[in-house]
């Protein structure tokens, strides 16, 4: 039973640490937007839109990187 929980924990942890760049970029994005909302008095709705657009951009970049370089045609 202990091996089962260990396997489940590894699988769940792998969901979050599979792509370290994705997690790092998302953390930086959240910190920058939160700082901008608090320090620069940007409206929270604009901060939410910035988070949405930023996360979508990060996901697209991650997907393109995972797809690898395009293959050349001969």
N, C-alpha and C positions, 0 to 999 in steps of 0.2 A: 504494500500500500504506500510505503514511503517513496518508492521509485515513481509511482503514479503522480504524486504531488510534486516531486522534483521535475518530472517531465512537463507537467502543466505549467509550473512556474517558469521554466525555461521558454516555453512557447509564448506565454504572456509577456515575459520580459523581452523576447525577440521582436514582438510587435512594436515596442517602443525604442529599441536600440538597434534595430536592423539598419537604419540609415542614420548615422550620427550627424551627417551634415544637415539633414532634414530637421532633426531635433535642435541643433545649434542655431540654424537660421530662424526657426520658429521662436526660439527663446529670445534671440536678439531682436526680432521683429516686435515681439510683445513688450520688451523693455523699452525700445525706442518709441513705440506708439504710446505706451503708458507715460513715459517721460514727457512726450510732446503734449499729451492731454493735461497733465498736471502742471508742468512748468511753463508751457507756451499758451496755456488757456485755449487750446483747440477744443471745439465742441465735441462732446463724447460721441455723437452720431458720426462725425467725420472720422474720429478715431476708430470706430467700429467698421466703417467703410474701408479705411486704410488697412485694418487687420484682415478683412475679407479679401481684398485685392492682393495683399501681401502673401497671405496663405495660399491663395490660388496660384500666384506666381511661383512660390517656393515648390508647390506640388508639381507644377508643369516642368520646372527645372529638374526636379528629382526624377521625374518620369523620363525626360529626355536623356539624362545622364545614365539612367539604368538601361535604357534601350541600346546604348553603346553607339559607337561611331557608325555613320551610314556606310553601307557597302558600295563600292565602286562598280559601275557597269563596265564591262570590257568591250 
